[in-house]
Amino acid sequence: MSKMTADVIIIGGGVNGCAAAYYLAKKGVCDVIVLEADKSIGHGGSSRNGGGVRQSGRDMRELPYAMYAVNNMWPTLSEELGVDVEYYQRGNLRLGKTEKHLKKLEGLASGSRALGLDMKVVDAQTVKEICPYLSDEVIGASWCPTDGHANPMLTTLAYYKRATELGVRFITDAKVEKLEKQRGRLRRVIMKNGEIFEAETVIVAAGYESRYLSRTVGVDIPLYTYFEEALVTEMQPHMFDIMLGTADGDFYGHQSRHGSFVFGSDSGLEGDIDMPLDELKTSSLTASAGCRAIIGYIPLLADAKVVRTWGGWIDMCHDGVPVISKVEEVPGMILACGFTGHGFGTAPAVGLMLAQMALEEETSVDISALRYDRFKPVR
Amino acid sequence: MVDVQEKLKAIGPYREEPDDDMLICRCEEVTKGEIRQAVHAGMFTMEEIRRYLRTGMGLCQGQTCGKLVKGIVARELKVSPLDIEPATSRVPMRPTEMKILARDGGACDE
């Protein structure tokens, strides 16, 4: 290892870490080291999610930067990074089959409208006009025309590739043991093999493992894990470019550029999974539950063949939105974790804001509601 | 630990070869040149290569091209193919219709 110091160290080579590295380099700060624990960049949730670039249904604390990414970053991202990240902005339908579903969707839509997002509930006929392939059982849906999807694997690797070209040093198979302060400031990143990296600023964007790392300097973030699975079909004739979800939350997904359909789903038993974090085994139950749900909404896909299934750990935050924050007690540390399963679509904005925070600049969007110390006792 | 910049330097720049337009992954139509260039862009593992190029992600799920891709990546990285970890195999072992998978006796199964 040639040089063990940098202006900024980023722990976690996922989409947020890679994006932060790229935006730092773009701003001229190329003395950046990214430490990825796995042998592959984007090994965690960044490559395992459904690819949604969604604003609808977001919490008011994160909607502003979700919208910032959609308005200012996603449309030009492929051109900027030199890799086609397969971004489609053709809208998101969240489907309902019962009056109860519609009530829930109306709540989501009015909530998002109040925050300035174009989202409404549409009737069965309008749903058919937007997407003619859906079941007649669908009686309505929420519709957000500015939502979309992109390819999460390509997006992550595109940020990695471009940042590498700009001189950022990525180090894979680099497992961090702990962080260490020196003279009151976070300074050292100590590896499991005993090697030590040093930087003025350390961004921790390591998914759930961010909790272990921040705890080594006395900061505990209320995160928990959830294992989610996805499946992909063989290539199908082109049907639609919109993103789909359901009021029931039983599946979500889209047809990719390639023609395959990518869907995320669950079995309802995920809460009791006790696999260790380094295991990523799919269950024998989830894909079946997902297929049932999918056929129930898109009957034409009953004959589509599933070719692969996979799963990944989600870093769930106690209150459903991430922590993106400097830490007062640990100057030099910036936390970005707890993305709760919807961190992909916001990654360009989060990466940019992490770079801004590292350079002591004002963030493009006010994210003070995502501070690390917002958690208070409720009794 | 693998320092990507150092490794890129060690393997040298990508140089065109006469057979770069040879199709290696026939299902997804990926050429030898595309695989070689991906390695020189920093895609060193089979996991990264297949996510970047879709090699082995088509109809045959890599049964035809898996070894070939591995061989090309190993040669570019100047290591033995034995040192390259295979990409993870995924369930189901053969492509299976949704309507078959859906019939497992779960809650809404009729």
Interface residues (C-beta under 8 A of the other chain):
Chain A: M1 S2 K39 S40 I41 G42 H43 S47 M153 L154 L157 Y160 K161 T164 G167 R169 F170 I171 T172 D173 A174 M191 N193 E195 T233 E234 M235 H258 S267 G268 L280 T282 S284 L285 A287 S288 A289 C291 R292 A293 I294 I295 G296 L301 A302 D303 A304 K305 V306 V307 R308 T309 W310
Chain B: M1 V2 D3 V4 Q5 E6 L8 A41 G42 M43 F44 T45 E47 E48 R51 Y52 R54 M57 G58 L59 Q61 E85 T88 R90 V91 P92 P95 T96 E97 M98 K99 L101 A102 R103 D104 G106 A107 C108 D109
